[in-house]
Amino acid sequence: MAKKAVATLQTGKTDGRAHSKVIKMVKSPKTGAYIFDEQMVPNEAVKEFFK
Protein backbone atom coordinates (compact mmCIF):
# COMPACT_ATOMS: atom_id res chain seq x y z
CA MET A 1 0.00 0.00 0.00
CA ALA A 2 1.08 3.53 -0.64
CA LYS A 3 2.08 5.69 2.27
CA LYS A 4 -0.36 8.50 2.88
CA ALA A 5 1.31 11.89 2.63
CA VAL A 6 0.15 14.44 5.15
CA ALA A 7 1.17 18.00 4.42
CA THR A 8 0.61 20.95 6.69
CA LEU A 9 1.02 24.48 5.43
CA GLN A 10 0.69 26.27 8.75
CA THR A 11 3.65 26.49 11.07
CA GLY A 12 1.90 28.59 13.70
CA LYS A 13 -1.61 29.48 14.68
CA THR A 14 -1.81 32.78 12.75
CA ASP A 15 0.68 32.29 9.91
CA GLY A 16 -1.88 31.10 7.39
CA ARG A 17 -4.65 33.39 8.61
CA ALA A 18 -2.85 36.75 8.61
CA HIS A 19 -4.39 37.71 5.24
CA SER A 20 -7.93 37.56 3.91
CA LYS A 21 -9.23 37.45 0.36
CA VAL A 22 -11.70 40.30 -0.11
CA ILE A 23 -13.99 40.87 -3.08
CA LYS A 24 -15.62 44.22 -3.83
CA MET A 25 -18.08 44.96 -6.62
CA VAL A 26 -17.13 48.18 -8.46
CA LYS A 27 -18.91 49.91 -11.32
CA SER A 28 -16.64 50.41 -14.33
CA PRO A 29 -16.45 54.05 -15.44
CA LYS A 30 -15.76 52.98 -19.03
CA THR A 31 -18.67 50.62 -19.71
CA GLY A 32 -20.94 51.06 -16.71
CA ALA A 33 -20.89 47.32 -16.03
CA TYR A 34 -19.97 45.93 -12.65
CA ILE A 35 -16.55 44.33 -12.17
CA PHE A 36 -15.14 42.47 -9.21
CA ASP A 37 -12.02 43.74 -7.44
CA GLU A 38 -10.33 40.80 -5.66
CA GLN A 39 -7.31 41.29 -3.41
CA MET A 40 -5.44 39.60 -0.60
CA VAL A 41 -5.14 42.11 2.24
CA PRO A 42 -3.92 41.83 5.83
CA ASN A 43 -6.66 41.29 8.38
CA GLU A 44 -6.08 44.75 9.85
CA ALA A 45 -6.75 46.47 6.50
CA VAL A 46 -10.07 44.78 5.59
CA LYS A 47 -12.27 47.66 6.76
CA GLU A 48 -10.08 50.20 4.93
CA PHE A 49 -10.42 48.21 1.69
CA PHE A 50 -14.21 48.53 1.71
CA LYS A 51 -14.21 52.30 2.39
C-alpha distance matrix in Angstrom:
0.0 3.7 6.5 9.0 12.3 15.3 18.6 22.0 25.1 27.7 28.9 31.8 33.0 35.2 33.8 32.0 34.8 37.9 38.3 38.6 38.6 42.0 43.3 47.0 48.9 51.8 54.6 55.0 58.6 58.5 57.4 57.7 54.2 51.7 48.9 46.0 46.0 42.5 42.1 40.0 42.5 42.4 42.7 46.2 47.4 46.2 49.7 51.4 49.4 50.6 54.3
3.7 0.0 3.8 6.3 9.0 12.4 15.3 18.9 21.8 24.6 25.9 28.9 30.3 32.3 30.6 28.9 31.8 34.7 35.1 35.5 35.5 38.9 40.3 44.1 46.0 48.9 51.6 52.0 55.5 55.4 54.5 54.8 51.4 48.8 45.9 43.0 42.8 39.3 38.8 36.7 39.2 39.2 39.6 43.1 44.2 43.2 46.7 48.3 46.2 47.6 51.2
6.5 3.8 0.0 3.8 6.3 9.4 12.5 16.0 19.1 21.6 22.6 25.6 27.1 29.3 27.7 26.2 29.2 32.1 32.8 33.5 33.8 37.3 39.0 42.8 45.0 47.9 50.8 51.2 54.7 54.8 54.2 54.3 50.9 48.2 45.3 42.2 41.7 38.1 37.3 34.9 37.1 36.8 37.2 40.6 41.9 41.1 44.6 46.2 44.3 45.8 49.4
9.0 6.3 3.8 0.0 3.8 6.4 9.7 13.1 16.2 18.7 20.2 22.9 24.1 26.2 24.8 23.1 25.9 28.9 29.6 30.1 30.4 33.9 35.6 39.4 41.6 44.5 47.5 48.1 51.7 51.9 51.2 51.2 47.8 45.0 42.1 39.0 38.5 34.9 34.1 31.7 34.0 33.7 33.8 37.4 38.7 37.7 41.1 42.9 41.0 42.4 45.9
12.3 9.0 6.3 3.8 0.0 3.8 6.4 10.0 12.9 15.6 17.0 20.0 21.5 23.4 21.7 20.0 23.1 25.9 26.6 27.3 27.7 31.4 33.3 37.1 39.4 42.2 45.3 45.7 49.2 49.5 49.0 49.0 45.8 42.9 39.9 36.7 36.0 32.3 31.2 28.7 30.9 30.6 31.0 34.4 35.7 34.9 38.5 40.0 38.2 39.8 43.3
15.3 12.4 9.4 6.4 3.8 0.0 3.8 6.7 10.1 12.4 13.9 16.6 17.9 19.9 18.5 16.9 19.9 22.8 23.7 24.5 25.3 28.9 31.1 34.9 37.5 40.3 43.5 44.2 47.6 48.2 47.8 47.6 44.4 41.4 38.4 35.0 34.1 30.4 29.2 26.4 28.3 27.7 27.9 31.3 32.8 32.0 35.5 37.2 35.6 37.2 40.6
18.6 15.3 12.5 9.7 6.4 3.8 0.0 3.8 6.6 9.3 11.1 14.1 15.6 17.2 15.3 13.8 17.0 19.6 20.5 21.6 22.4 26.1 28.4 32.2 34.9 37.6 40.9 41.5 44.8 45.4 45.2 45.0 42.0 39.0 35.8 32.4 31.3 27.5 26.0 23.1 25.0 24.4 24.9 28.2 29.6 29.1 32.6 34.1 32.5 34.3 37.6
22.0 18.9 16.0 13.1 10.0 6.7 3.8 0.0 3.8 5.7 7.7 10.4 11.9 13.5 11.8 10.5 13.6 16.3 17.5 18.9 20.2 23.9 26.6 30.2 33.2 35.9 39.3 40.1 43.3 44.2 44.1 43.8 40.9 37.7 34.6 31.0 29.6 25.8 24.1 20.9 22.4 21.4 21.7 24.9 26.6 26.1 29.6 31.2 29.8 31.7 34.9
25.1 21.8 19.1 16.2 12.9 10.1 6.6 3.8 0.0 3.8 6.5 9.3 10.8 11.4 9.0 7.5 11.0 13.2 14.3 15.9 17.3 21.0 23.8 27.4 30.5 32.9 36.4 37.1 40.2 41.1 41.3 41.0 38.2 35.0 31.8 28.3 26.6 22.8 20.7 17.5 18.9 18.0 18.7 21.9 23.3 23.1 26.7 28.0 26.6 28.7 31.9
27.7 24.6 21.6 18.7 15.6 12.4 9.3 5.7 3.8 0.0 3.8 5.6 7.1 8.0 6.1 5.6 8.9 11.1 13.0 15.0 17.1 20.7 23.8 27.3 30.6 33.1 36.7 37.6 40.6 41.9 42.2 41.6 39.0 35.7 32.6 28.9 27.0 23.2 20.9 17.4 18.1 16.5 16.7 19.7 21.6 21.6 25.1 26.5 25.6 27.7 30.7
28.9 25.9 22.6 20.2 17.0 13.9 11.1 7.7 6.5 3.8 0.0 3.8 7.0 8.5 6.6 8.1 11.1 12.4 15.0 17.6 20.0 23.5 26.8 30.1 33.6 35.8 39.5 40.4 43.2 44.6 45.0 44.5 42.1 38.7 35.6 31.9 29.8 26.1 23.4 19.8 20.0 17.9 18.2 20.7 23.0 23.5 26.8 28.1 27.5 29.9 32.6
31.8 28.9 25.6 22.9 20.0 16.6 14.1 10.4 9.3 5.6 3.8 0.0 3.8 5.7 5.4 7.8 9.6 10.7 13.9 16.5 19.5 22.6 26.2 29.3 32.9 35.2 38.9 40.1 42.8 44.5 45.0 44.2 41.9 38.4 35.5 31.7 29.5 26.0 23.2 19.5 19.1 16.5 16.2 18.4 21.1 21.7 24.7 26.2 26.1 28.3 30.8
33.0 30.3 27.1 24.1 21.5 17.9 15.6 11.9 10.8 7.1 7.0 3.8 0.0 3.8 6.0 7.5 7.8 9.5 12.8 14.9 18.1 20.9 24.5 27.5 31.1 33.6 37.3 38.8 41.6 43.5 43.8 42.7 40.4 36.8 34.1 30.4 28.3 24.9 22.3 18.7 18.1 15.4 14.3 16.6 19.5 19.7 22.5 24.4 24.4 26.3 28.8
35.2 32.3 29.3 26.2 23.4 19.9 17.2 13.5 11.4 8.0 8.5 5.7 3.8 0.0 3.8 5.6 5.1 5.8 9.3 11.8 15.2 17.9 21.6 24.4 28.1 30.4 34.1 35.6 38.2 40.2 40.7 39.6 37.5 33.9 31.2 27.5 25.1 21.8 19.1 15.4 14.4 11.6 10.7 13.0 15.8 16.2 19.1 20.8 20.9 22.9 25.3
33.8 30.6 27.7 24.8 21.7 18.5 15.3 11.8 9.0 6.1 6.6 5.4 6.0 3.8 0.0 3.8 5.6 5.8 8.8 11.7 14.7 17.8 21.4 24.4 28.0 30.1 33.8 34.9 37.5 39.2 39.8 39.1 36.9 33.5 30.5 26.8 24.4 20.9 18.0 14.2 13.8 11.4 11.7 14.2 16.4 17.0 20.3 21.5 21.1 23.5 26.1
32.0 28.9 26.2 23.1 20.0 16.9 13.8 10.5 7.5 5.6 8.1 7.8 7.5 5.6 3.8 0.0 3.8 5.9 7.4 9.5 12.0 15.4 18.7 22.1 25.5 27.8 31.5 32.6 35.5 37.0 37.4 36.6 34.2 30.8 27.8 24.1 22.0 18.3 15.8 12.2 12.6 11.0 11.3 14.5 16.1 16.0 19.5 20.9 20.0 22.1 25.0
34.8 31.8 29.2 25.9 23.1 19.9 17.0 13.6 11.0 8.9 11.1 9.6 7.8 5.1 5.6 3.8 0.0 3.8 5.5 7.1 10.3 13.2 16.7 19.8 23.4 25.8 29.6 31.0 33.8 35.7 36.0 34.9 32.6 29.1 26.3 22.6 20.5 17.1 14.6 11.1 10.8 8.9 8.2 11.5 13.4 13.0 16.3 18.0 17.3 19.2 22.1
37.9 34.7 32.1 28.9 25.9 22.8 19.6 16.3 13.2 11.1 12.4 10.7 9.5 5.8 5.8 5.9 3.8 0.0 3.8 7.0 10.5 12.9 16.7 19.3 23.1 25.0 28.8 30.0 32.6 34.6 35.3 34.2 32.3 28.8 26.0 22.4 19.8 16.6 13.6 10.0 8.6 5.9 5.9 8.7 10.7 11.2 14.5 15.7 15.4 17.8 20.2
38.3 35.1 32.8 29.6 26.6 23.7 20.5 17.5 14.3 13.0 15.0 13.9 12.8 9.3 8.8 7.4 5.5 3.8 0.0 3.8 6.9 9.4 13.1 15.8 19.5 21.4 25.2 26.3 29.0 30.9 31.5 30.6 28.6 25.1 22.2 18.6 16.0 12.8 9.8 6.2 5.4 4.2 5.3 8.6 9.2 9.1 12.8 13.7 12.6 15.0 17.8
38.6 35.5 33.5 30.1 27.3 24.5 21.6 18.9 15.9 15.0 17.6 16.5 14.9 11.8 11.7 9.5 7.1 7.0 3.8 0.0 3.8 6.2 9.8 12.8 16.4 18.7 22.5 23.9 26.8 28.7 29.0 27.9 25.7 22.1 19.5 15.7 13.6 10.4 8.2 5.5 5.6 6.2 6.0 9.5 9.3 7.7 11.3 12.9 11.2 12.8 16.1
38.6 35.5 33.8 30.4 27.7 25.3 22.4 20.2 17.3 17.1 20.0 19.5 18.1 15.2 14.7 12.0 10.3 10.5 6.9 3.8 0.0 3.8 6.8 10.2 13.5 16.0 19.6 20.9 24.0 25.7 25.8 24.8 22.4 18.9 16.1 12.3 10.4 7.0 5.7 4.5 6.5 8.8 9.3 12.4 11.2 9.0 12.4 13.6 10.9 12.2 15.8
42.0 38.9 37.3 33.9 31.4 28.9 26.1 23.9 21.0 20.7 23.5 22.6 20.9 17.9 17.8 15.4 13.2 12.9 9.4 6.2 3.8 0.0 3.8 6.7 10.2 12.7 16.4 18.1 21.1 23.1 23.2 21.8 19.7 16.0 13.6 10.0 8.1 5.7 5.6 6.3 7.2 9.9 9.9 12.3 10.3 7.4 10.1 11.2 8.2 8.8 12.5
43.3 40.3 39.0 35.6 33.3 31.1 28.4 26.6 23.8 23.8 26.8 26.2 24.5 21.6 21.4 18.7 16.7 16.7 13.1 9.8 6.8 3.8 0.0 3.8 6.8 9.6 13.2 15.0 18.2 20.1 19.8 18.4 16.0 12.4 10.1 6.4 5.6 4.5 6.7 9.0 10.4 13.5 13.6 15.6 13.2 10.3 12.1 12.9 9.5 9.0 12.7
47.0 44.1 42.8 39.4 37.1 34.9 32.2 30.2 27.4 27.3 30.1 29.3 27.5 24.4 24.4 22.1 19.8 19.3 15.8 12.8 10.2 6.7 3.8 0.0 3.8 6.3 10.0 12.2 15.2 17.6 17.4 15.5 13.7 10.0 8.4 5.7 5.1 6.5 8.8 11.6 12.3 15.4 15.4 16.7 13.8 10.9 11.6 12.0 8.6 7.2 10.3
48.9 46.0 45.0 41.6 39.4 37.5 34.9 33.2 30.5 30.6 33.6 32.9 31.1 28.1 28.0 25.5 23.4 23.1 19.5 16.4 13.5 10.2 6.8 3.8 0.0 3.8 6.9 9.5 12.8 15.0 14.3 12.1 10.1 6.4 5.8 4.6 6.2 8.8 11.8 15.0 15.9 19.1 19.2 20.4 17.4 14.6 14.8 15.0 11.8 9.9 12.3
51.8 48.9 47.9 44.5 42.2 40.3 37.6 35.9 32.9 33.1 35.8 35.2 33.6 30.4 30.1 27.8 25.8 25.0 21.4 18.7 16.0 12.7 9.6 6.3 3.8 0.0 3.8 6.3 9.1 11.7 11.6 9.5 8.5 5.5 5.4 6.1 6.9 10.4 13.0 16.5 17.2 20.5 21.0 21.7 18.3 16.1 16.0 15.3 12.2 10.6 12.0
54.6 51.6 50.8 47.5 45.3 43.5 40.9 39.3 36.4 36.7 39.5 38.9 37.3 34.1 33.8 31.5 29.6 28.8 25.2 22.5 19.6 16.4 13.2 10.0 6.9 3.8 0.0 3.8 6.3 8.9 8.4 5.9 5.7 4.3 6.1 8.6 10.0 13.7 16.5 20.1 20.8 24.2 24.7 25.3 21.8 19.8 19.4 18.5 15.6 13.9 14.7
55.0 52.0 51.2 48.1 45.7 44.2 41.5 40.1 37.1 37.6 40.4 40.1 38.8 35.6 34.9 32.6 31.0 30.0 26.3 23.9 20.9 18.1 15.0 12.2 9.5 6.3 3.8 0.0 3.8 5.4 5.8 5.0 5.5 5.8 6.4 9.6 10.6 14.4 17.0 20.7 21.8 25.3 26.4 27.0 23.4 21.7 21.7 20.3 17.3 16.3 17.0
58.6 55.5 54.7 51.7 49.2 47.6 44.8 43.3 40.2 40.6 43.2 42.8 41.6 38.2 37.5 35.5 33.8 32.6 29.0 26.8 24.0 21.1 18.2 15.2 12.8 9.1 6.3 3.8 0.0 3.8 5.9 5.5 8.1 9.3 10.3 13.2 13.8 17.6 19.8 23.5 24.1 27.5 28.7 28.9 25.2 23.9 23.5 21.7 19.1 18.2 18.1
58.5 55.4 54.8 51.9 49.5 48.2 45.4 44.2 41.1 41.9 44.6 44.5 43.5 40.2 39.2 37.0 35.7 34.6 30.9 28.7 25.7 23.1 20.1 17.6 15.0 11.7 8.9 5.4 3.8 0.0 3.8 6.0 8.2 10.4 11.1 14.4 15.3 18.9 21.3 25.0 26.1 29.7 31.2 31.6 27.8 26.6 26.6 24.8 21.9 21.3 21.5
57.4 54.5 54.2 51.2 49.0 47.8 45.2 44.1 41.3 42.2 45.0 45.0 43.8 40.7 39.8 37.4 36.0 35.3 31.5 29.0 25.8 23.2 19.8 17.4 14.3 11.6 8.4 5.8 5.9 3.8 0.0 3.8 5.4 8.6 10.0 13.8 15.6 19.1 21.9 25.7 27.2 30.8 31.9 32.7 29.1 27.4 27.4 26.1 23.1 22.0 22.6
57.7 54.8 54.3 51.2 49.0 47.6 45.0 43.8 41.0 41.6 44.5 44.2 42.7 39.6 39.1 36.6 34.9 34.2 30.6 27.9 24.8 21.8 18.4 15.5 12.1 9.5 5.9 5.0 5.5 6.0 3.8 0.0 3.8 6.6 9.2 12.8 14.8 18.4 21.4 25.1 26.2 29.7 30.5 31.1 27.6 25.6 25.3 24.2 21.4 19.8 20.3
54.2 51.4 50.9 47.8 45.8 44.4 42.0 40.9 38.2 39.0 42.1 41.9 40.4 37.5 36.9 34.2 32.6 32.3 28.6 25.7 22.4 19.7 16.0 13.7 10.1 8.5 5.7 5.5 8.1 8.2 5.4 3.8 0.0 3.8 6.5 10.2 12.9 16.2 19.5 23.2 24.7 28.2 28.9 29.9 26.6 24.3 24.4 23.8 20.6 19.0 20.2
51.7 48.8 48.2 45.0 42.9 41.4 39.0 37.7 35.0 35.7 38.7 38.4 36.8 33.9 33.5 30.8 29.1 28.8 25.1 22.1 18.9 16.0 12.4 10.0 6.4 5.5 4.3 5.8 9.3 10.4 8.6 6.6 3.8 0.0 3.8 6.9 9.8 13.0 16.3 19.9 21.4 24.8 25.3 26.5 23.3 20.8 21.0 20.6 17.4 15.7 17.3
48.9 45.9 45.3 42.1 39.9 38.4 35.8 34.6 31.8 32.6 35.6 35.5 34.1 31.2 30.5 27.8 26.3 26.0 22.2 19.5 16.1 13.6 10.1 8.4 5.8 5.4 6.1 6.4 10.3 11.1 10.0 9.2 6.5 3.8 0.0 3.8 6.6 9.7 13.1 16.7 18.5 22.1 23.0 24.4 21.2 18.9 19.7 19.2 15.6 14.7 16.8
46.0 43.0 42.2 39.0 36.7 35.0 32.4 31.0 28.3 28.9 31.9 31.7 30.4 27.5 26.8 24.1 22.6 22.4 18.6 15.7 12.3 10.0 6.4 5.7 4.6 6.1 8.6 9.6 13.2 14.4 13.8 12.8 10.2 6.9 3.8 0.0 3.8 6.2 9.8 13.3 15.2 18.8 19.6 21.2 18.2 15.8 17.0 16.9 13.2 12.5 15.2
46.0 42.8 41.7 38.5 36.0 34.1 31.3 29.6 26.6 27.0 29.8 29.5 28.3 25.1 24.4 22.0 20.5 19.8 16.0 13.6 10.4 8.1 5.6 5.1 6.2 6.9 10.0 10.6 13.8 15.3 15.6 14.8 12.9 9.8 6.6 3.8 0.0 3.8 6.7 10.3 12.0 15.7 16.9 18.3 15.1 13.2 14.7 14.1 10.3 10.6 13.2
42.5 39.3 38.1 34.9 32.3 30.4 27.5 25.8 22.8 23.2 26.1 26.0 24.9 21.8 20.9 18.3 17.1 16.6 12.8 10.4 7.0 5.7 4.5 6.5 8.8 10.4 13.7 14.4 17.6 18.9 19.1 18.4 16.2 13.0 9.7 6.2 3.8 0.0 3.8 7.1 9.5 13.2 14.5 16.6 13.9 11.9 14.3 14.2 10.4 11.4 14.6
42.1 38.8 37.3 34.1 31.2 29.2 26.0 24.1 20.7 20.9 23.4 23.2 22.3 19.1 18.0 15.8 14.6 13.6 9.8 8.2 5.7 5.6 6.7 8.8 11.8 13.0 16.5 17.0 19.8 21.3 21.9 21.4 19.5 16.3 13.1 9.8 6.7 3.8 0.0 3.8 6.1 9.9 11.8 13.8 11.2 10.0 13.0 12.5 9.1 11.2 14.2
40.0 36.7 34.9 31.7 28.7 26.4 23.1 20.9 17.5 17.4 19.8 19.5 18.7 15.4 14.2 12.2 11.1 10.0 6.2 5.5 4.5 6.3 9.0 11.6 15.0 16.5 20.1 20.7 23.5 25.0 25.7 25.1 23.2 19.9 16.7 13.3 10.3 7.1 3.8 0.0 3.8 7.0 9.2 11.7 10.0 9.3 12.9 12.8 10.2 12.7 15.7
42.5 39.2 37.1 34.0 30.9 28.3 25.0 22.4 18.9 18.1 20.0 19.1 18.1 14.4 13.8 12.6 10.8 8.6 5.4 5.6 6.5 7.2 10.4 12.3 15.9 17.2 20.8 21.8 24.1 26.1 27.2 26.2 24.7 21.4 18.5 15.2 12.0 9.5 6.1 3.8 0.0 3.8 6.4 8.1 6.3 6.5 10.1 9.9 8.1 11.1 13.6
42.4 39.2 36.8 33.7 30.6 27.7 24.4 21.4 18.0 16.5 17.9 16.5 15.4 11.6 11.4 11.0 8.9 5.9 4.2 6.2 8.8 9.9 13.5 15.4 19.1 20.5 24.2 25.3 27.5 29.7 30.8 29.7 28.2 24.8 22.1 18.8 15.7 13.2 9.9 7.0 3.8 0.0 3.8 5.4 5.5 6.8 10.2 10.4 10.0 12.9 15.1
42.7 39.6 37.2 33.8 31.0 27.9 24.9 21.7 18.7 16.7 18.2 16.2 14.3 10.7 11.7 11.3 8.2 5.9 5.3 6.0 9.3 9.9 13.6 15.4 19.2 21.0 24.7 26.4 28.7 31.2 31.9 30.5 28.9 25.3 23.0 19.6 16.9 14.5 11.8 9.2 6.4 3.8 0.0 3.8 5.5 5.6 8.6 10.1 10.3 12.4 14.6
46.2 43.1 40.6 37.4 34.4 31.3 28.2 24.9 21.9 19.7 20.7 18.4 16.6 13.0 14.2 14.5 11.5 8.7 8.6 9.5 12.4 12.3 15.6 16.7 20.4 21.7 25.3 27.0 28.9 31.6 32.7 31.1 29.9 26.5 24.4 21.2 18.3 16.6 13.8 11.7 8.1 5.4 3.8 0.0 3.8 5.8 7.5 8.4 9.9 12.1 13.4
47.4 44.2 41.9 38.7 35.7 32.8 29.6 26.6 23.3 21.6 23.0 21.1 19.5 15.8 16.4 16.1 13.4 10.7 9.2 9.3 11.2 10.3 13.2 13.8 17.4 18.3 21.8 23.4 25.2 27.8 29.1 27.6 26.6 23.3 21.2 18.2 15.1 13.9 11.2 10.0 6.3 5.5 5.5 3.8 0.0 3.8 5.6 5.2 6.3 9.1 10.3
46.2 43.2 41.1 37.7 34.9 32.0 29.1 26.1 23.1 21.6 23.5 21.7 19.7 16.2 17.0 16.0 13.0 11.2 9.1 7.7 9.0 7.4 10.3 10.9 14.6 16.1 19.8 21.7 23.9 26.6 27.4 25.6 24.3 20.8 18.9 15.8 13.2 11.9 10.0 9.3 6.5 6.8 5.6 5.8 3.8 0.0 3.8 5.5 5.2 6.8 9.2
49.7 46.7 44.6 41.1 38.5 35.5 32.6 29.6 26.7 25.1 26.8 24.7 22.5 19.1 20.3 19.5 16.3 14.5 12.8 11.3 12.4 10.1 12.1 11.6 14.8 16.0 19.4 21.7 23.5 26.6 27.4 25.3 24.4 21.0 19.7 17.0 14.7 14.3 13.0 12.9 10.1 10.2 8.6 7.5 5.6 3.8 0.0 3.8 5.4 5.5 6.7
51.4 48.3 46.2 42.9 40.0 37.2 34.1 31.2 28.0 26.5 28.1 26.2 24.4 20.8 21.5 20.9 18.0 15.7 13.7 12.9 13.6 11.2 12.9 12.0 15.0 15.3 18.5 20.3 21.7 24.8 26.1 24.2 23.8 20.6 19.2 16.9 14.1 14.2 12.5 12.8 9.9 10.4 10.1 8.4 5.2 5.5 3.8 0.0 3.8 5.5 5.3
49.4 46.2 44.3 41.0 38.2 35.6 32.5 29.8 26.6 25.6 27.5 26.1 24.4 20.9 21.1 20.0 17.3 15.4 12.6 11.2 10.9 8.2 9.5 8.6 11.8 12.2 15.6 17.3 19.1 21.9 23.1 21.4 20.6 17.4 15.6 13.2 10.3 10.4 9.1 10.2 8.1 10.0 10.3 9.9 6.3 5.2 5.4 3.8 0.0 3.8 5.6
50.6 47.6 45.8 42.4 39.8 37.2 34.3 31.7 28.7 27.7 29.9 28.3 26.3 22.9 23.5 22.1 19.2 17.8 15.0 12.8 12.2 8.8 9.0 7.2 9.9 10.6 13.9 16.3 18.2 21.3 22.0 19.8 19.0 15.7 14.7 12.5 10.6 11.4 11.2 12.7 11.1 12.9 12.4 12.1 9.1 6.8 5.5 5.5 3.8 0.0 3.8
54.3 51.2 49.4 45.9 43.3 40.6 37.6 34.9 31.9 30.7 32.6 30.8 28.8 25.3 26.1 25.0 22.1 20.2 17.8 16.1 15.8 12.5 12.7 10.3 12.3 12.0 14.7 17.0 18.1 21.5 22.6 20.3 20.2 17.3 16.8 15.2 13.2 14.6 14.2 15.7 13.6 15.1 14.6 13.4 10.3 9.2 6.7 5.3 5.6 3.8 0.0
